[in-house]
Amino acid sequence: MKTLSRTLLMLCAAGLAAPAFAADPAPGILGKDDWLFYRFELAEPSDNASISTSVGLIQRFAKVLAANGTTLAVTMVPIKMRIYAEHLPDNLKLSDYLAGNYERVAGEMKAGGVNVLDLNTAFMTSPKRTGDAPLYFRLDTHWAPNGALLAAETIRAQIDANPALKKVFDATPEEAYKIVNGKRRQNARARDLIEQLPKPAPTFAPESIIPFEVTRVAPPKQDLLGKTAVPPVTLVGSSYSHSWTGFPDALRGALQRDLLSISVGADQGSWVGMESYLRDDAFQGERPKLLIWEMPERDMRAAPSYKFRDARYVMDNTDWLLRAASWAQQNCAAGAPGVKLATTGLGANPANLRGGDLVSGPTSDADFVELAVDKPADRLDFLWGSIMASGSKQVTIEASGPSLPAKRMTMTVAGDDAPHALKAPLAAGATKVKLYPGKTDKFSLSQSKLCRLPDDLLK
């Protein structure tokens, strides 16, 4: 079926990416009855601090979203080791800590005011868990079709049982979908854990699945110009939310709503995925009323600063929150310093100036536009504007001041001929901001100003 789904700029659909522990054993574990498991689902009490860091970021992020018209609901994918602990090898038993980890993390989020959609209870108690069509693939980390369907049904039931979520959900337009279960078994192609086993790995017969199909009952509604509205519900998730798992379609069927579905691979992680969505036109132009954030339980210990991720995607935890909160703002809050175009760089050419805006022809890597800040910026101040950088995929933003050495950050941009939102936090003490658009066919920066994030964001 044709559905609205996105792969945003830097996102990919990779399922597994093993953290880079040089001398660690192989990530794949051979269990009983040809069941395979992923070693990095293992967790221990020493992970509590990292998990609490992730929970704290999510709590603050949820509060920011709520203040800007979007309700967040978080759902964690339970680890396969717990759901199918009876198939673990004899030398690996599920610890008490791991057995209770889902409930513990979910409880910590709930205590901080986060809407949590619990999948673990349903997966542990479902009769389908021990049926002939399991909830997870034997040879893969991901949920099988029955797991995707159960997850979707559980999410719908928990939305209906949560008055705050139900109020938001009921205000979104219904779309009729039909779920049809397949009549014949098919061999599954999902087998990512085989590659993670020690070499040489055994040979495994294909496992079969019963597929399902979700179809829209009526064509999507369009306006007078033939444009289809952006769905008011968005799913941002991991590879468990990729289209091949069937989960996005199962969720459409369970919710009876269209949704925008976005997935990001394990090599980049949930934090990169969410930030990429926030800066995209899909959010900036028409943000959802309900945002469902699917995260693997095992990834809760991997905050933005998790050092075993690809270095490109390792971020300071507070910096991530400041960027995410900046992108989430619908309006420019007062209280930040003033800013104006400086007559240096591209601003030195009067032909490029349009009042307080800058419009330029082709630019090179050395070209920049400079903004002067009338007093040192605070850490909660962020740059707000509109940018067009045709032909360039990255813009470098450099902040500096009398007591602040130049601090740079890069921002991925669309690179087309259309203007897009620009929101970027500034380093404390900045009195000068330079934007380097790189090589472009044309470039513009308009509506530049500094805005302020909520005073309690970092408390």
N, C-alpha and C positions, 0 to 999 in steps of 0.2 A: 504494500500500500504506500501511497505517497504521503509522507508526514513531514512536519516541519522539524528538522533537526539540523544541528550545526556542528562544525568542527572549527573552532575559533582560532584563527591566525597560527598559533604555535602549538595547538593541541594535536594529539595523535591517539591512536586506538590501541596502543600496546597494553597487553594484559599484565605481564609480570616483568618486573625489573628488580633483580636481586641487589640488595645493598652491597657495597664494595668492601666486604671483609676479606682481606687477602688470604688468610689461612683458615677460613671457616670451612666446615664440611659442606657438601653439595646442598643446595636449597631444597631439592626434592627428597621426600621420604617415602619409602615403600612400606605400605601397611599390609594388613591382612586382606585376603580375598581380592587382590589386585586393586585395592584402594590406594591412591597416592595423595600425599599431603605436602603442604608448603611450610618449610622450617620457620619462616619469618612470621608465622602466626603465633609462635611461642612468645610469651611475655612473662614478666616476673615483677615482684614488688619494686625493684629498682627502677622500673619504668613509670612509676606513679607520678614523679615530678614532671616528666615529659608529657604524660597524658593530661595532667592538670594544666600545663601551659596551653595545650591545644584547646581544652575545655574553656579556659579563660578567654582565649581569643574568640571562640565561637560565641560565648555569652555577650561579649562587647559588640561583636559584629551583628548579632541578632537584634540587640537594642538599637543600634544605628539604623538598621533596615526598617525596624518597626516605626521609628521616628520619621521615616521617609516614605511610608506608604506600602511597604512590602513586609509580609509576614514570613518568617523563616521556620521551616520544620526540618529537623535533622533525622535521618534514618541511617543506622549503621548496619552494614552487612555482617552477620555473625560469622565467626571463624568456622571453617569446615571441620577443624579438629574437635570442636565441642559438639557440633551437630552429629558427627559420625565418629564419636570417640571409641565406639566398640570395634572399629576397624583400624585403630592405631596399632603399630607393632608392639610386641610384648615389652620391648625395652623403652617404650615411651608411654607414660601414663599422663592423663590430663590432671594437672595440679589443681588444688583447691582454688588457688589464685586465678588460674585461667578459667576454671569453671564459673567463677562469679564475676569475671572481669566486665562482661557486657552490662550486667545489672548495675555494677558499681559505677561505671562510666556514665551510663544513662542517668543514674540517680544524681550524679554530680552536675550534669547538664541541667536536669530538671530543677535542681535546687537553685541554679543560677537564672532561672526564668526562660530556659530554652524549650521550645516545643520538640519533644522527642517521639518519634514513631518507632516503637519497639518491635523488631522482627524476631528477636531471639526466642521469646516465649512461644510464638506461633510455630517457629521452625522446630523447636524441641518437642512440642506436644502434638504436632500434626500426624495423623495416621499415615499420611503420604511419606513421612520420613523413612519408614521401613517398607514401603511398597515396592513394586517392581519397576517404578519410574521414580528414582530418588530425587531429592531436592537439589543436590549438587552432582556434578559429573564425578565419576570415579577417577578419571585421568586428568582432570583439569581443576583449577582453583574456582572456577565460576559456578554460579547456580545453573542448573538445568532448567528446561522449560517449566517443570512443575514448581521449582523454586521461584522462578520469575513470577509465575501466576500467584503463588501464595504470598510473595512479598507485596505484590500489587493489591491483592484482596485485603491483606492486613493493614496496609497504609490507608485504604479507603475506610475500613472499619474504625481505625483509630482517629482519623479525621472526624468521622461522624460522632465519635464519643468525646471529642474535645470541643467544648462550647466555643472557645475562641477561634480554633481552626475552622470549625463548621460554619461559623458566621462569615468568615472570609470566603470559604469555599462555596457556600450557597449563593454568594453574590456574583459568582463567575458563570458565564453562559454554558448551558449544557449542550453537549454534542453527542449524538447517538452513535455508539460503536457496537459491533457484534463480534463476539469471541467464538470461534469454531475450532474444536479440537480435531486433530488429525485422526484418521482411521488406521493408518499404517505406520509401523515403526520405521525409522530411518537411522542409518549409521551417523553418529555425531562426529564432527570434525574437530571438536574441542578436545585438546590433549596437551595443553601447555606444560603440564608437570613432567611429562616424559623427558623433555629436554633438560629438566632441572635435576634429574637423577644422576647418581655417580655413574661414570662410564666403566665398562660397557653396560648399557641399560638393557633390561629384559625386553622381550617383544610382547606387546599387549594386543589382544583382539579388540576390534572397535566396539564401543558401547553404543547401544541403540537408544533412541529417544522417541517420544511421541510429540510431534510438533503441534503448534497451534497457530491460528491466523486471526488477526484482528482487522476488521474492515469498518470503514465509516459508512453508516447507513445512508446518509445524504451528502451531496457535495458541500464543501465548505462555503460559508456565506461570504459574499464579496460586496464591496461598496460600489457606488456608481461608476467608478473608474476601473473596476475589475480587480481591486486590490483585496487580498485576504488579510484579515486582522491578525496581529500577533497574539498568540494565545495568552491568557492571563495567568497561566500556570507554567512554571519552568522547572525542569528537572536538571540539575547539575550533578554529575556523578563521575564515578571511576569507570573502569572497563566493564564493571558489572552493569552499567547503564548503557553500554554500547548497543547499537541496534541489533547486532547478531545474537545477543542473549535473549531477545524478545521482551525484555523488561519494560522499555519505554512503551511499546504497544500494549503490553499487559496492563500497564498503568492507565493508558488511555481507556482501555476497556473497563477497568474497575472504577475509575473516576467518572466515566462518561463525560470526559472533557478532552479537548485537544490540548497538547502541551508542547512547548519547545524543549527538546532534549539535547543535552550537551554532555559528552563524555571526554575524559582525559586519561591517558595511560599512567601506569604506575611509575614510569621513569620521571614524570614531571610532578605528579602528586596533586592532591585535592586543592591545595592552596593556590597553586599556579592556575589550575582550572577555574576556580571561582574568580580570581582577579581578572583573568582574561575575559570571562563573561561580563563582569561588571563594566569594563571599559569598552565593550563592544556596543555597536548601535542597537543591538537587540535589547540591551538593558537601558542604555542611555536614552533611546528614543521612545521606548514603550515598555517600561518596567513592569514585571508581573505583580499581581496581587498576592500570589502564593509562590514561594520559592522552596522547593524540596531539594535538600542537599544530601545526596547519598554518599557515604564514606565507608570504606571497609573498616571494620573494628580494628584490624591489625595496624591501620595507619594512624590511629589516634595518638600513638606515641611518637609519631614523626611530625613534629611542629614545623613551621617554615624553615627553621634553622637546622633541621636534621642533617647532620654532616655526612651521612652515608648516601645521600642523594647525589645525582649528577651536579657538579659544581655550578652549572648554569642556573639551577633551580633552587639553590640554597639561599635563603633570605633571612635577614634579621626579623625576629618575631614582631617587634614593635613597628618596624618599617612596613611590614605587611599590613598590619592593622591600620596604620595611618593612610596607606594607599587605598585599601579597601574602603575605609570610611570616607575618604575623599570622593571616590567614585560613586559612593552610595548617596551623596548629598543631592537633593532635588533643588535646593535653593542656596543662594550665597548668603551665609550668616554674617552680619556686621561684626566689627570689632578687630578686623585685621588691618595692617598698615595699607597705605595707598601705594599704587604702582603706576608707572608711566613708561612709554617707549623712550629709550635713550637714542641720541643721534650718533650712534656708533654702529659698526657693522652694516647690516642691511638698512638700518634706520638712518644711516648717514646720507642716503640717496633720497632727496625730497620726492622723487617720482614714485617711491615705494610707499609713501605715507598716505593714509586715508583717514584723517582725523587721528583718533587714537589707535587705529588699526594699521597693519602692515600687509601689503600685497606685493609680491615679488615675482619676477620671471624665474628662469632656471637658477639653481643654487649649486654650490660646490661643497665639498667636505669642510672647507675652511670658513664658509659663510655662517653667520650667526645673527640672531636678533637679541638685543639686550633690553632688559626691563630694570628700571631703577626703583628700589623700594624706599619709601620715605622715612622708615625707621626700622631697626633690626626686627626680623621676623621671629615669631615664636614657633615652637615645635608643632603647635596646633594650627598654624596658618598654612593654607595651601593655595596654589595657583589654579585659577579657573579661567577658561577661555575656549576658543574654537580654533582648530588647526586644520590646515589642508597641506599635505606634503606629497604631491603627485610624483610617484616614482620612487619614493623612499619608504622603507619598511620600519625604520627606527629613527627616533629623534633623541638626541642627547640633551639633558637638562643639567646645567651647571649652576650651583648656588655658591656664593662666596660673600664675605664681609670683612670688616676690619679685624675681627677676632676669629674669623672662620676661614680656614684654608678651603680652596675650591673643592666642592663635593659634587660628584657626578652621578647621575642615574640615567639609564636608557629606558625608553618607553616604546613598545611596539605600536605602530600605527598602520592604518589601512593601506596607505600608499596610493589612493585613487584621487579623483578630481573633486571629491565632495568634502565639505567641512565636517569635522568630527569633534566630539567633546574632548577637552583637555583638562585634566584635574590631577595635580601633582603636589604632594606635600613638600614643604621647604625645610631645609635644615635651620635649626635655631641660630639666630644671629645673621642670617642672610640679608644683605642690603642690595645685592645685585644678582640678577638671574639671566643667564645666557641660554638660548635654545639653538642647537645646531641641527638643522633639518637634514643634513647630508646632501647627496646628489638628488636634486629634484628637477622636474620639468617646470614646475611652478610651486609657489609656496605662499601661504597666508597665515597670519595670526590675528585674530580679532577678539573683541570683547574681553580683553585681559584684565583681570583684577585678582586681588587676594581675598580669600574668604577664611572663615574660622570654623574649625571642628568643635564639637561639644566639649565643654570644659572638663567633664567627668570621664572622657573617653579612656584615659590612661590610668584612672584611679582604681 
